[in-house]
Structures are given as structure tokens and as C-alpha cells.
Amino acid sequence: MVVARTGVRGLGTEELQAIRDGLAAGRKPRVMFTESAGQIAGQVGQVVALTDPAESDEWVVVKFGRDELPFAPADLEVAPKGPVKKVAAPPAPAEPEKVEPEFVLDSPPPVAAPAKVAEETAAPAPAPAQRTKTPARAAKPKPPSGLTVTLSYTDGEWTIAANQGSKALAKPYVVRPAEAMRMVALVDVPGVQEAVEQIVSSERAEAEQQAERLRAELAEIEARLQELNDAS
């Protein structure tokens, strides 16, 4: 019993480097899917990116139709120039009379089905057996954008804002110093607490000076009022 196997070359080092150079130049190199890619074998796509091969075996991102999916280099080969033509399978060899050969499907490529020979006249060979199609690759879900919450101090006011990616979830709005201090207390980062305490101390000192000035002005106004009352 003989079992035939078909080898797939895939993309080599020089071809991957040529693809990388093409992407750097702004092109999208064309590649053709090999039999190891499953039911899309023989179809043509465009390479749009190369990711880190240390993170996954499938690091060649190919645009096929509306999808952009990662594939291994063994799933791809350089697409031939011009339109891609499908080569028809060779006809099955004629079998001798009164012989029933045995074939075993032991590899992915199609293998001719056994031919049955009648006692007097040989029947035509049946159609080649079809390989079970592998399911199409599902597109990987896109992760959500990062969330950023910003607490700021500008011109004597504390403000807080929130963004998800480039979208503003909450425009900057004013919060009280006590609320800002509680938020900062949750951040255990060296230097942050000291910087906030310096800001609060500076505001407290400025407020005390302003209160002293107002008290002095109020005392002066009350003394003037008392003089006016005494004169009347």
C-alpha cells in the first residue's frame, strides 16, 4: 500500500523580508493561500502587517475580502503574477480487469476512490474523494479602548475628566479640594502626595492672608462707623 503526500513550501526567509520591505514602502504584497490554510487554499489576499513571531505562530496579517486575519508563513506563498489559474487534477489511471485495489486516505490531498471491476467490462472510475473542509477562521474581537481619568489643578481649581481612547466621556468639571485629596490618597506613588500637600498648604496660606486683610478692612470700617455714630 502506497500513500502519496504533497509538501507545502510556504514563505521563506527571503520572501518574508521582501514582504517586510514592501510594507515599509507602502505596498500590500499579494500572497496565495496554501493547502494548509484550509478551504481558502488557492485564493489570493494582501499582506497588511507583520506582527511579532515570538508571540504567536500566526504573525502574517492578510486581508481577504473584508477580514484581516493572522496566518502562519506555512499557510502562504508568494502569489504568481497575473490571474491565478486552477490546475485540474490528472485523470485516474486505468485499473486491470478482475482486480480490486485498496486505497487508504492518510493525507489531506484528495486520493482517487477504489474502482470496481465488473466480471466482463470495467466500470469508469468514480469522482475523486473530497477532503473535509476546515472551518473558516473567526475574526479576532477588537479590544476596547483604554480608559483615562485625569485629576488636574490649574489656576486654584481642581478638575477631573475622563476619556476612552479619543472619545471624551466627561468634560473637565470642578471638584472640591477635599474630594481631590481623597482621590489623591488612593494613589500610592512617591512624590504625588507631597506635591498635593504643597499645593494645599500654599492655598491655605493665601486664604489666611486674604482673611487677615478682610478682617483689618472690616475693623477699619467698624471704627469709622463708630466715629460717625459718636458725632451724631
C-alpha positions, 0 to 999 in steps of 0.5 A: 500500500502506497500513500502519496503526500504533497509538501507545502513550501510556504514563505521563506526567509527571503520572501518574508523580508521582501514582504517586510520591505514592501510594507515599509514602502507602502505596498500590500504584497499579494500572497496565495493561500496554501493547502494548509490554510484550509478551504481558502487554499488557492485564493489570493489576499494582501499582506497588511502587517507583520506582527511579532513571531515570538508571540504567536505562530500566526504573525502574517496579517492578510486581508481577504475580502473584508477580514484581516486575519493572522496566518502562519508563513506555512499557510502562504506563498508568494502569489504568481503574477497575473490571474491565478489559474486552477490546475485540474487534477490528472485523470485516474489511471486505468485499473486491470480487469478482475482486480480490486485495489485498496486505497487508504486516505492518510493525507489531506490531498484528495486520493482517487476512490477504489474502482470496481471491476465488473466480471466482463467490462470495467466500470469508469472510475468514480469522482475523486474523494473530497477532503473535509473542509476546515472551518473558516477562521473567526475574526479576532474581537477588537479590544476596547479602548483604554480608559483615562481619568485625569485629576488636574489643578490649574489656576486654584481649581481642581478638575477631573475628566475622563476619556476612552481612547479619543472619545471624551466621556466627561468634560473637565468639571470642578471638584472640591479640594477635599474630594481631590485629596481623597482621590489623591490618597488612593494613589500610592506613588512617591512624590504625588502626595507631597506635591498635593500637600504643597499645593494645599498648604500654599492655598491655605496660606493665601486664604489666611492672608486674604482673611487677615486683610478682610478682617483689618478692612472690616475693623477699619470700617467698624471704627469709622462707623463708630466715629460717625455714630459718636458725632451724631 
